[in-house]
């Protein structure tokens, strides 16, 4: 289950490599949960990789049903990043957070 892999990365303090919108990205998971519409999502800080917007680093809310190839890396996460706030407003139900 994809959300479990994201939760495992968060809890283990490791970075996560994913394929999203055709780009390989390395992210630090800060929160995992579900939107009001029931979509599994993760709030991440993107460390490196591509992006449709061209923004290679920064905050992202990624839908897990649009994510492929999740792999926990042997790289420590630097979470929590500055400006992270608990209780993500885009999530109706939070499973795990920093």
N, C-alpha and C positions, 0 to 999 in steps of 0.2 A: 504494500500500500504506500502510495507516494507521500501522503501526509506523515506517515510514521517515519519515513526516512528523513524528512525535514525536521521532525521533532527530535529524532536521534542526533542529528547534526547540532541542533541547538543545545540539547542536554549534554552532549559530549564536548562542547566548546570547539568544534571543528568547522572548517569551511566546507561548502557544498558546491560541487560543479554540476551545472545543469545545461540543458539545451532548451532555449526558449526563443520563439520567433525566428528560428533559423540561426541563432547565435549561441556560441558556447559562452557561458558566464560563470564566474566564481563569485559566490555570495556568502554573506554571514547572516544566518537566520536569527531574527529577533523575536518573532511571534508567529504562531501557526493557529489557524482556526477556520471558521466558516463565515461567509458573508450572509447578509440577511436573505439572499436568494438561495443559499445552501451550497455555494461554490467553496471548495477547499482552497485556501490561500495561505501565503506566507509573506510576512513583511520582512524584507531583507535590505541589507546594505550591499550593493554590488561593488566588489573590489576591483574586478577587471573583466574584460570581455567586451563583446559587441552589444549593440542595442539599436532597435529601430529608430529611436529618437536621436541617436548619436551620442547620448549621455552614457559614457562608459563606467562611471562611478556615481554612486548616490543611492538614495532611497527608492525602493520599488515595492509595489504590491503585486505579486505574481500569482496567477491562478495555477493550481497544481494540475488540473486537467489539460492544461496547455504546455506542460513541462515534460520533457523527455530526458532519459539518461541520467537520473540523479545518482550522484556518487559522492560519498563523504570522503574528503581529502585528508591527508595526513599533514594538514596545515592548521595551526591554531587560529581560532576566530579572535578578533579584537573587540567583539561585542561586550558591552553595549557601546555603540557609537554615539557621538554627541547628538543631541536633539532627539534621542529616542524617548518616547513616552509610553509607559505601560497603559493597558486598556485601549488598544487600537480601536478607534471609532469606526473603521471600515469592517470590523468583524463583529458579528452578532454573538458568536460563541468562540471563545479563545480556549484552545487545548493546552498550549504551552507558550510561555513568554519569558524573556530575560528578567 
